[in-house]
């Protein structure tokens, strides 16, 4: 009986250990893989094993999200000039960044990004974890393909010697 009581006491201590007076912060977003298509870990890429078929996560945009959001605001940093410029880019379109050889192509926007084993979707229509699908082309060659997160810009950021690209927010209709 003492072992059972001791076990219950230990389990209660473990359960209560994580409920201290820490400031509650939203958890970071699930970390979707980034990089160029075809690299291991990318949607549509092999799992690193020969003969394993590619697995692509399906992006499901709820109707309420489609009806609410029309564009995203993206900030482009010009590192050499130490300047930044904001672009509003309609969803599922692209824009050539003036005075550069960069083209930004925006796909879907999910205000509450969430990822499951087989799909990427939005858990709600509230901007709780805003994310946008983005492709970056330099001189016509794709150099980035992935998701940018406005609240967590350090999660799989676009990295480049001369330019930075950051998702600022979604734009409602």
N, C-alpha and C positions, 0 to 999 in steps of 0.2 A: 504494500500500500504506500510505503514511503517513496518508492521509485515512481509510482504514478503521480503522487503529489509533487515530487521534485520535477518530473517531466512537465507537468502542467505549469508549474511556476516558471520554468525555463522558457517554455513556449510563450507565456504571457509577457515575460521580460523582452523577448525578441520582438514580439508584435508591438509592444509599446515603445521600443527603442527608436523606431522610425517616426514616431509621432511627436517629436519635440516641438519647441517653439520656433522653428525655422520659418523664415518668410517663404510663403508659397509662391513659387514661380511656375509659369507654364512650362511643361516639359518641352525639350527641343523636338522639332518635327522628326518623323521617321526619316532615316537617311537613305534616300533613293540614290542609286549609283549614278555617277556623272562621267563625262568623258565622251569620246567619240563612239558612235555605234560600232558594234562588232568587237569591242574590247570585252574581256571577261567581266561579268557583273553588270553589263549594260542590258537594258531591255532589248530582247532580240538577239543577244549574244549567247554563244555556247557557255556552258557552265564550267569550262576549263577541261572537260573530258571529251576525248574524241568520240564521235558517234552520238553525242547527246544532242537532241534537237534544241533549237533556240526556243527560249521562253520569253514571251512578250507580255508585260502587264497591260491589261486593257485599261484605258482611261475612260472613266464614266463621269460625264458632266451632268448632274441632275438638272431637270427642266427649270426649276426655280433659279438655279445659278445662271443658266443660259439666258433667262428672261431678265436678269438683274444687271449683269456685268457686260460692258461693251469694249473695254480697252484696259490697258495697264500703263502706268507711268514708270518709265525706266530711266535711271540716271547713268549717263556715260561719263566716266572720268578720263580726262586727257592728262596722263601722268607727267609728260614732259612739259606741258604748258601750265601744269598745276591748276587746271580749271575743270569744271563739270557743266554738263548741259542735260536738261531733262527733256525726254521725248514721251509723248502720249501716242501709243501704238495700238490701233484697233486689234482685237483678238483675231487670230488666224490671218494675219497679214505680215508684211515686212516693210522695213524702212532702211534706206541707205543713210548711214551717218555722214553728214556733210564733211568735206575735207579729209576723209579717211577712205580706206579700202574695205571698211567694215559694213556688213549688212546684218541687221537684227531681224530675226523672224520669230514672231510670237505665235504660239499655238493656243493652248487652253489656259484658262485662269481658274483656280480653285480657291475660294475664300477660306476654306477650312480643310486644307490638304490632309488626307489620310491615305495610308497605304496598307493593303491586305496582301495575302499571298498571291492573289491572281488579278487584283485591280487597284487602280489609283482613283480616288474620288474625293468629293467634298462632303464632310460629315454634316455641314449645315451651310446656310447662306450668309453666316456672320463671318467677318474677317478675323478669325481667331488664329489662323495659321496660313496667311495668304501665300500662294505660290503660283508661278507662271512657268509654262513650258517655253523654253527659249533655245533657238539655234543661232549661233554666231558664225558668220562666214567672213573670211578675210581673203580678198582677191578671188572670190568665187569658191574657195575651199572651206569646208566646214571645219571649224576649230573648237566648237563647243556645242554640246547637245545635252540638255538636261533641264532641271528645275531650279529656279531661283526662289528664295524665300525672303519676304520683306522683313519679317520679325527676326529672322536668323540668317543674316547675310553671310556669315562665316561658314554655314553648312554648304559644302560643295560649291564654293564660289567660282565664278568665271575668273581665271587668272591669265594675265597677259603682261608683257613687259611695258607696253605703251598705253594700254587701255584698261579700264575697269568698267564693269556693267553690273548695276545693282537694281533689283526690283524695289520700287518705292511703295506702290499700292495699286489696287484695282480701281477702275473708274466705272461708276454705275451709269446706266442708261438714263 
